[in-house]
Amino acid sequence: MLILLAGPVRSGTNGDQALIHANLRKMEQVALAVYHKGHTPVIGEWLALPLAQMAGSESIGDEISQQFLYPVAHRLIHCCEAILRLPGASAGADNDVRIGREAGLTIFTHVDSIPTIQV
Protein backbone atom coordinates (compact mmCIF):
# COMPACT_ATOMS: atom_id res chain seq x y z
CA MET A 1 0.00 0.00 0.00
CA LEU A 2 0.95 3.61 -0.48
CA ILE A 3 0.50 5.02 3.03
CA LEU A 4 0.46 8.73 3.88
CA LEU A 5 1.90 9.56 7.28
CA ALA A 6 -0.05 12.34 8.98
CA GLY A 7 1.10 13.87 12.23
CA PRO A 8 2.41 16.99 13.89
CA VAL A 9 5.08 18.85 11.95
CA ARG A 10 4.62 22.51 12.85
CA SER A 11 2.09 22.08 15.68
CA GLY A 12 3.43 23.22 19.01
CA THR A 13 6.70 24.53 17.57
CA ASN A 14 5.95 28.29 17.40
CA GLY A 15 7.74 28.20 14.07
CA ASP A 16 11.03 26.97 15.57
CA GLN A 17 12.70 25.36 12.56
CA ALA A 18 14.77 22.98 14.72
CA LEU A 19 11.61 21.60 16.34
CA ILE A 20 9.87 21.37 12.97
CA HIS A 21 12.79 19.39 11.55
CA ALA A 22 12.83 17.16 14.65
CA ASN A 23 9.14 16.40 14.06
CA LEU A 24 9.87 15.55 10.43
CA ARG A 25 12.71 13.30 11.53
CA LYS A 26 10.32 11.41 13.87
CA MET A 27 7.90 10.93 10.97
CA GLU A 28 10.73 9.66 8.79
CA GLN A 29 11.66 7.08 11.44
CA VAL A 30 8.09 5.80 11.35
CA ALA A 31 8.22 5.87 7.53
CA LEU A 32 11.16 3.49 7.69
CA ALA A 33 9.13 1.11 9.88
CA VAL A 34 6.24 1.26 7.38
CA TYR A 35 8.67 0.48 4.58
CA HIS A 36 10.01 -2.54 6.47
CA LYS A 37 6.44 -3.82 6.69
CA GLY A 38 6.43 -4.02 2.89
CA HIS A 39 4.59 -0.79 2.08
CA THR A 40 5.55 2.54 0.52
CA PRO A 41 5.36 5.41 3.00
CA VAL A 42 4.99 9.01 1.93
CA ILE A 43 5.08 12.27 3.86
CA GLY A 44 3.48 15.28 2.20
CA GLU A 45 6.42 17.52 3.08
CA TRP A 46 8.70 15.28 1.00
CA LEU A 47 6.88 16.55 -2.08
CA ALA A 48 5.71 19.98 -0.94
CA LEU A 49 8.96 21.39 0.43
CA PRO A 50 11.03 21.12 -2.76
CA LEU A 51 8.18 22.77 -4.70
CA ALA A 52 7.91 25.54 -2.11
CA GLN A 53 11.67 26.10 -2.19
CA MET A 54 11.61 26.39 -5.98
CA ALA A 55 8.83 28.96 -5.59
CA GLY A 56 11.01 31.00 -3.22
CA SER A 57 10.18 29.69 0.24
CA GLU A 58 12.93 30.24 2.78
CA SER A 59 11.53 28.24 5.70
CA ILE A 60 8.78 25.78 6.55
CA GLY A 61 5.68 27.73 7.47
CA ASP A 62 6.45 30.92 5.58
CA GLU A 63 3.79 32.38 3.30
CA ILE A 64 5.11 30.66 0.18
CA SER A 65 5.37 27.23 1.78
CA GLN A 66 1.77 27.57 2.98
CA GLN A 67 0.71 27.58 -0.67
CA PHE A 68 2.11 24.05 -1.04
CA LEU A 69 2.05 22.16 2.28
CA TYR A 70 -1.65 21.37 2.68
CA PRO A 71 -2.58 21.40 -1.02
CA VAL A 72 0.09 18.83 -1.88
CA ALA A 73 -0.98 16.59 1.00
CA HIS A 74 -4.61 16.80 -0.10
CA ARG A 75 -3.72 15.84 -3.67
CA LEU A 76 -1.54 13.03 -2.35
CA ILE A 77 -4.29 11.59 -0.18
CA HIS A 78 -6.23 10.65 -3.30
CA CYS A 79 -3.25 8.62 -4.55
CA CYS A 80 -2.90 6.66 -1.31
CA GLU A 81 -4.64 3.57 -0.04
CA ALA A 82 -4.22 4.37 3.64
CA ILE A 83 -3.21 7.00 6.17
CA LEU A 84 -1.20 6.41 9.31
CA ARG A 85 -2.21 9.06 11.85
CA LEU A 86 0.72 9.60 14.20
CA PRO A 87 0.21 10.76 17.80
CA GLY A 88 0.15 14.42 18.72
CA ALA A 89 -2.05 17.44 18.24
CA SER A 90 -2.26 18.53 14.60
CA ALA A 91 -5.22 20.17 12.93
CA GLY A 92 -3.63 19.48 9.54
CA ALA A 93 -3.23 15.76 10.26
CA ASP A 94 -6.79 15.60 11.60
CA ASN A 95 -7.99 17.19 8.37
CA ASP A 96 -5.97 14.68 6.33
CA VAL A 97 -7.71 11.86 8.20
CA ARG A 98 -11.11 13.45 7.59
CA ILE A 99 -10.40 13.72 3.85
CA GLY A 100 -9.03 10.17 3.81
CA ARG A 101 -12.12 8.78 5.51
CA GLU A 102 -14.37 10.60 3.05
CA ALA A 103 -12.34 9.04 0.23
CA GLY A 104 -12.69 5.56 1.75
CA LEU A 105 -9.04 5.11 2.77
CA THR A 106 -8.01 2.80 5.58
CA ILE A 107 -6.93 4.81 8.63
CA PHE A 108 -4.28 3.33 10.89
CA THR A 109 -3.42 4.81 14.27
CA HIS A 110 -0.32 2.77 15.03
CA VAL A 111 2.39 1.30 12.84
CA ASP A 112 1.88 -2.09 14.53
CA SER A 113 -1.67 -2.23 13.15
CA ILE A 114 -0.39 -2.10 9.56
CA PRO A 115 -0.16 -5.61 8.14
CA THR A 116 3.26 -6.88 7.13
CA ILE A 117 3.47 -8.17 3.58
CA GLN A 118 6.18 -10.16 1.90
CA VAL A 119 7.71 -8.32 -1.00
MODELLER restraints for C-alpha pairs under 7 A, 6 or more apart:
rsr = mdl.restraints
at = mdl.atoms
rsr.add(forms.Gaussian(group=physical.xy_distance, feature=features.Distance(at['CA:1:A'], at['CA:39:A']), mean=5.10, stdev=0.5))
rsr.add(forms.Gaussian(group=physical.xy_distance, feature=features.Distance(at['CA:1:A'], at['CA:40:A']), mean=6.13, stdev=0.5))
rsr.add(forms.Gaussian(group=physical.xy_distance, feature=features.Distance(at['CA:1:A'], at['CA:81:A']), mean=5.86, stdev=0.5))
rsr.add(forms.Gaussian(group=physical.xy_distance, feature=features.Distance(at['CA:2:A'], at['CA:39:A']), mean=6.25, stdev=0.5))
rsr.add(forms.Gaussian(group=physical.xy_distance, feature=features.Distance(at['CA:2:A'], at['CA:40:A']), mean=4.82, stdev=0.5))
rsr.add(forms.Gaussian(group=physical.xy_distance, feature=features.Distance(at['CA:2:A'], at['CA:41:A']), mean=5.89, stdev=0.5))
rsr.add(forms.Gaussian(group=physical.xy_distance, feature=features.Distance(at['CA:2:A'], at['CA:80:A']), mean=4.98, stdev=0.5))
rsr.add(forms.Gaussian(group=physical.xy_distance, feature=features.Distance(at['CA:2:A'], at['CA:81:A']), mean=5.61, stdev=0.5))
rsr.add(forms.Gaussian(group=physical.xy_distance, feature=features.Distance(at['CA:2:A'], at['CA:82:A']), mean=6.66, stdev=0.5))
rsr.add(forms.Gaussian(group=physical.xy_distance, feature=features.Distance(at['CA:3:A'], at['CA:40:A']), mean=6.16, stdev=0.5))
rsr.add(forms.Gaussian(group=physical.xy_distance, feature=features.Distance(at['CA:3:A'], at['CA:41:A']), mean=4.88, stdev=0.5))
rsr.add(forms.Gaussian(group=physical.xy_distance, feature=features.Distance(at['CA:3:A'], at['CA:42:A']), mean=6.11, stdev=0.5))
rsr.add(forms.Gaussian(group=physical.xy_distance, feature=features.Distance(at['CA:3:A'], at['CA:80:A']), mean=5.76, stdev=0.5))
rsr.add(forms.Gaussian(group=physical.xy_distance, feature=features.Distance(at['CA:3:A'], at['CA:81:A']), mean=6.17, stdev=0.5))
rsr.add(forms.Gaussian(group=physical.xy_distance, feature=features.Distance(at['CA:3:A'], at['CA:82:A']), mean=4.81, stdev=0.5))
rsr.add(forms.Gaussian(group=physical.xy_distance, feature=features.Distance(at['CA:3:A'], at['CA:83:A']), mean=5.25, stdev=0.5))
rsr.add(forms.Gaussian(group=physical.xy_distance, feature=features.Distance(at['CA:3:A'], at['CA:84:A']), mean=6.65, stdev=0.5))
rsr.add(forms.Gaussian(group=physical.xy_distance, feature=features.Distance(at['CA:4:A'], at['CA:41:A']), mean=5.99, stdev=0.5))
rsr.add(forms.Gaussian(group=physical.xy_distance, feature=features.Distance(at['CA:4:A'], at['CA:42:A']), mean=4.95, stdev=0.5))
rsr.add(forms.Gaussian(group=physical.xy_distance, feature=features.Distance(at['CA:4:A'], at['CA:43:A']), mean=5.82, stdev=0.5))
rsr.add(forms.Gaussian(group=physical.xy_distance, feature=features.Distance(at['CA:4:A'], at['CA:77:A']), mean=6.87, stdev=0.5))
rsr.add(forms.Gaussian(group=physical.xy_distance, feature=features.Distance(at['CA:4:A'], at['CA:80:A']), mean=6.52, stdev=0.5))
rsr.add(forms.Gaussian(group=physical.xy_distance, feature=features.Distance(at['CA:4:A'], at['CA:82:A']), mean=6.40, stdev=0.5))
rsr.add(forms.Gaussian(group=physical.xy_distance, feature=features.Distance(at['CA:4:A'], at['CA:83:A']), mean=4.66, stdev=0.5))
rsr.add(forms.Gaussian(group=physical.xy_distance, feature=features.Distance(at['CA:4:A'], at['CA:84:A']), mean=6.13, stdev=0.5))
rsr.add(forms.Gaussian(group=physical.xy_distance, feature=features.Distance(at['CA:5:A'], at['CA:41:A']), mean=6.90, stdev=0.5))
rsr.add(forms.Gaussian(group=physical.xy_distance, feature=features.Distance(at['CA:5:A'], at['CA:42:A']), mean=6.20, stdev=0.5))
rsr.add(forms.Gaussian(group=physical.xy_distance, feature=features.Distance(at['CA:5:A'], at['CA:43:A']), mean=5.39, stdev=0.5))
rsr.add(forms.Gaussian(group=physical.xy_distance, feature=features.Distance(at['CA:5:A'], at['CA:83:A']), mean=5.82, stdev=0.5))
rsr.add(forms.Gaussian(group=physical.xy_distance, feature=features.Distance(at['CA:5:A'], at['CA:84:A']), mean=4.87, stdev=0.5))
rsr.add(forms.Gaussian(group=physical.xy_distance, feature=features.Distance(at['CA:5:A'], at['CA:85:A']), mean=6.17, stdev=0.5))
rsr.add(forms.Gaussian(group=physical.xy_distance, feature=features.Distance(at['CA:6:A'], at['CA:83:A']), mean=6.81, stdev=0.5))
rsr.add(forms.Gaussian(group=physical.xy_distance, feature=features.Distance(at['CA:6:A'], at['CA:84:A']), mean=6.05, stdev=0.5))
rsr.add(forms.Gaussian(group=physical.xy_distance, feature=features.Distance(at['CA:6:A'], at['CA:85:A']), mean=4.87, stdev=0.5))
rsr.add(forms.Gaussian(group=physical.xy_distance, feature=features.Distance(at['CA:6:A'], at['CA:86:A']), mean=5.95, stdev=0.5))
rsr.add(forms.Gaussian(group=physical.xy_distance, feature=features.Distance(at['CA:6:A'], at['CA:93:A']), mean=4.84, stdev=0.5))
rsr.add(forms.Gaussian(group=physical.xy_distance, feature=features.Distance(at['CA:6:A'], at['CA:96:A']), mean=6.89, stdev=0.5))
rsr.add(forms.Gaussian(group=physical.xy_distance, feature=features.Distance(at['CA:7:A'], at['CA:85:A']), mean=5.85, stdev=0.5))
rsr.add(forms.Gaussian(group=physical.xy_distance, feature=features.Distance(at['CA:7:A'], at['CA:86:A']), mean=4.72, stdev=0.5))
rsr.add(forms.Gaussian(group=physical.xy_distance, feature=features.Distance(at['CA:7:A'], at['CA:87:A']), mean=6.44, stdev=0.5))
rsr.add(forms.Gaussian(group=physical.xy_distance, feature=features.Distance(at['CA:7:A'], at['CA:88:A']), mean=6.58, stdev=0.5))
rsr.add(forms.Gaussian(group=physical.xy_distance, feature=features.Distance(at['CA:7:A'], at['CA:90:A']), mean=6.21, stdev=0.5))
rsr.add(forms.Gaussian(group=physical.xy_distance, feature=features.Distance(at['CA:7:A'], at['CA:93:A']), mean=5.12, stdev=0.5))
rsr.add(forms.Gaussian(group=physical.xy_distance, feature=features.Distance(at['CA:8:A'], at['CA:23:A']), mean=6.76, stdev=0.5))
rsr.add(forms.Gaussian(group=physical.xy_distance, feature=features.Distance(at['CA:8:A'], at['CA:88:A']), mean=5.92, stdev=0.5))
rsr.add(forms.Gaussian(group=physical.xy_distance, feature=features.Distance(at['CA:8:A'], at['CA:89:A']), mean=6.24, stdev=0.5))
rsr.add(forms.Gaussian(group=physical.xy_distance, feature=features.Distance(at['CA:8:A'], at['CA:90:A']), mean=4.96, stdev=0.5))
rsr.add(forms.Gaussian(group=physical.xy_distance, feature=features.Distance(at['CA:8:A'], at['CA:93:A']), mean=6.82, stdev=0.5))
rsr.add(forms.Gaussian(group=physical.xy_distance, feature=features.Distance(at['CA:9:A'], at['CA:20:A']), mean=5.51, stdev=0.5))
rsr.add(forms.Gaussian(group=physical.xy_distance, feature=features.Distance(at['CA:9:A'], at['CA:23:A']), mean=5.20, stdev=0.5))
rsr.add(forms.Gaussian(group=physical.xy_distance, feature=features.Distance(at['CA:9:A'], at['CA:24:A']), mean=6.01, stdev=0.5))
rsr.add(forms.Gaussian(group=physical.xy_distance, feature=features.Distance(at['CA:10:A'], at['CA:20:A']), mean=5.38, stdev=0.5))
rsr.add(forms.Gaussian(group=physical.xy_distance, feature=features.Distance(at['CA:11:A'], at['CA:89:A']), mean=6.72, stdev=0.5))
rsr.add(forms.Gaussian(group=physical.xy_distance, feature=features.Distance(at['CA:11:A'], at['CA:90:A']), mean=5.72, stdev=0.5))
rsr.add(forms.Gaussian(group=physical.xy_distance, feature=features.Distance(at['CA:13:A'], at['CA:19:A']), mean=5.84, stdev=0.5))
rsr.add(forms.Gaussian(group=physical.xy_distance, feature=features.Distance(at['CA:13:A'], at['CA:20:A']), mean=6.42, stdev=0.5))
rsr.add(forms.Gaussian(group=physical.xy_distance, feature=features.Distance(at['CA:15:A'], at['CA:61:A']), mean=6.93, stdev=0.5))
rsr.add(forms.Gaussian(group=physical.xy_distance, feature=features.Distance(at['CA:31:A'], at['CA:41:A']), mean=5.38, stdev=0.5))
rsr.add(forms.Gaussian(group=physical.xy_distance, feature=features.Distance(at['CA:34:A'], at['CA:41:A']), mean=6.10, stdev=0.5))
rsr.add(forms.Gaussian(group=physical.xy_distance, feature=features.Distance(at['CA:34:A'], at['CA:111:A']), mean=6.69, stdev=0.5))
rsr.add(forms.Gaussian(group=physical.xy_distance, feature=features.Distance(at['CA:35:A'], at['CA:41:A']), mean=6.14, stdev=0.5))
rsr.add(forms.Gaussian(group=physical.xy_distance, feature=features.Distance(at['CA:37:A'], at['CA:115:A']), mean=6.99, stdev=0.5))
rsr.add(forms.Gaussian(group=physical.xy_distance, feature=features.Distance(at['CA:37:A'], at['CA:116:A']), mean=4.43, stdev=0.5))
rsr.add(forms.Gaussian(group=physical.xy_distance, feature=features.Distance(at['CA:37:A'], at['CA:117:A']), mean=6.12, stdev=0.5))
rsr.add(forms.Gaussian(group=physical.xy_distance, feature=features.Distance(at['CA:38:A'], at['CA:116:A']), mean=6.02, stdev=0.5))
rsr.add(forms.Gaussian(group=physical.xy_distance, feature=features.Distance(at['CA:38:A'], at['CA:117:A']), mean=5.14, stdev=0.5))
rsr.add(forms.Gaussian(group=physical.xy_distance, feature=features.Distance(at['CA:38:A'], at['CA:118:A']), mean=6.22, stdev=0.5))
rsr.add(forms.Gaussian(group=physical.xy_distance, feature=features.Distance(at['CA:38:A'], at['CA:119:A']), mean=5.94, stdev=0.5))
rsr.add(forms.Gaussian(group=physical.xy_distance, feature=features.Distance(at['CA:44:A'], at['CA:72:A']), mean=6.38, stdev=0.5))
rsr.add(forms.Gaussian(group=physical.xy_distance, feature=features.Distance(at['CA:44:A'], at['CA:73:A']), mean=4.80, stdev=0.5))
rsr.add(forms.Gaussian(group=physical.xy_distance, feature=features.Distance(at['CA:45:A'], at['CA:69:A']), mean=6.43, stdev=0.5))
rsr.add(forms.Gaussian(group=physical.xy_distance, feature=features.Distance(at['CA:48:A'], at['CA:68:A']), mean=5.43, stdev=0.5))
rsr.add(forms.Gaussian(group=physical.xy_distance, feature=features.Distance(at['CA:48:A'], at['CA:69:A']), mean=5.33, stdev=0.5))
rsr.add(forms.Gaussian(group=physical.xy_distance, feature=features.Distance(at['CA:48:A'], at['CA:72:A']), mean=5.81, stdev=0.5))
rsr.add(forms.Gaussian(group=physical.xy_distance, feature=features.Distance(at['CA:49:A'], at['CA:65:A']), mean=6.98, stdev=0.5))
rsr.add(forms.Gaussian(group=physical.xy_distance, feature=features.Distance(at['CA:52:A'], at['CA:64:A']), mean=6.27, stdev=0.5))
rsr.add(forms.Gaussian(group=physical.xy_distance, feature=features.Distance(at['CA:52:A'], at['CA:65:A']), mean=4.95, stdev=0.5))
rsr.add(forms.Gaussian(group=physical.xy_distance, feature=features.Distance(at['CA:52:A'], at['CA:68:A']), mean=6.08, stdev=0.5))
rsr.add(forms.Gaussian(group=physical.xy_distance, feature=features.Distance(at['CA:56:A'], at['CA:64:A']), mean=6.82, stdev=0.5))
rsr.add(forms.Gaussian(group=physical.xy_distance, feature=features.Distance(at['CA:57:A'], at['CA:64:A']), mean=5.16, stdev=0.5))
rsr.add(forms.Gaussian(group=physical.xy_distance, feature=features.Distance(at['CA:57:A'], at['CA:65:A']), mean=5.62, stdev=0.5))
rsr.add(forms.Gaussian(group=physical.xy_distance, feature=features.Distance(at['CA:74:A'], at['CA:96:A']), mean=6.91, stdev=0.5))
rsr.add(forms.Gaussian(group=physical.xy_distance, feature=features.Distance(at['CA:77:A'], at['CA:100:A']), mean=6.35, stdev=0.5))
rsr.add(forms.Gaussian(group=physical.xy_distance, feature=features.Distance(at['CA:81:A'], at['CA:105:A']), mean=5.44, stdev=0.5))
rsr.add(forms.Gaussian(group=physical.xy_distance, feature=features.Distance(at['CA:81:A'], at['CA:106:A']), mean=6.60, stdev=0.5))
rsr.add(forms.Gaussian(group=physical.xy_distance, feature=features.Distance(at['CA:82:A'], at['CA:105:A']), mean=4.96, stdev=0.5))
rsr.add(forms.Gaussian(group=physical.xy_distance, feature=features.Distance(at['CA:82:A'], at['CA:106:A']), mean=4.53, stdev=0.5))
rsr.add(forms.Gaussian(group=physical.xy_distance, feature=features.Distance(at['CA:82:A'], at['CA:107:A']), mean=5.69, stdev=0.5))
rsr.add(forms.Gaussian(group=physical.xy_distance, feature=features.Distance(at['CA:83:A'], at['CA:97:A']), mean=6.92, stdev=0.5))
rsr.add(forms.Gaussian(group=physical.xy_distance, feature=features.Distance(at['CA:83:A'], at['CA:106:A']), mean=6.41, stdev=0.5))
rsr.add(forms.Gaussian(group=physical.xy_distance, feature=features.Distance(at['CA:83:A'], at['CA:107:A']), mean=4.96, stdev=0.5))
rsr.add(forms.Gaussian(group=physical.xy_distance, feature=features.Distance(at['CA:83:A'], at['CA:108:A']), mean=6.07, stdev=0.5))
rsr.add(forms.Gaussian(group=physical.xy_distance, feature=features.Distance(at['CA:84:A'], at['CA:107:A']), mean=5.99, stdev=0.5))
rsr.add(forms.Gaussian(group=physical.xy_distance, feature=features.Distance(at['CA:84:A'], at['CA:108:A']), mean=4.64, stdev=0.5))
rsr.add(forms.Gaussian(group=physical.xy_distance, feature=features.Distance(at['CA:84:A'], at['CA:109:A']), mean=5.67, stdev=0.5))
rsr.add(forms.Gaussian(group=physical.xy_distance, feature=features.Distance(at['CA:84:A'], at['CA:110:A']), mean=6.84, stdev=0.5))
rsr.add(forms.Gaussian(group=physical.xy_distance, feature=features.Distance(at['CA:85:A'], at['CA:93:A']), mean=6.96, stdev=0.5))
rsr.add(forms.Gaussian(group=physical.xy_distance, feature=features.Distance(at['CA:85:A'], at['CA:108:A']), mean=6.18, stdev=0.5))
rsr.add(forms.Gaussian(group=physical.xy_distance, feature=features.Distance(at['CA:85:A'], at['CA:109:A']), mean=5.04, stdev=0.5))
rsr.add(forms.Gaussian(group=physical.xy_distance, feature=features.Distance(at['CA:86:A'], at['CA:109:A']), mean=6.33, stdev=0.5))
rsr.add(forms.Gaussian(group=physical.xy_distance, feature=features.Distance(at['CA:86:A'], at['CA:110:A']), mean=6.96, stdev=0.5))
rsr.add(forms.Gaussian(group=physical.xy_distance, feature=features.Distance(at['CA:108:A'], at['CA:114:A']), mean=6.80, stdev=0.5))
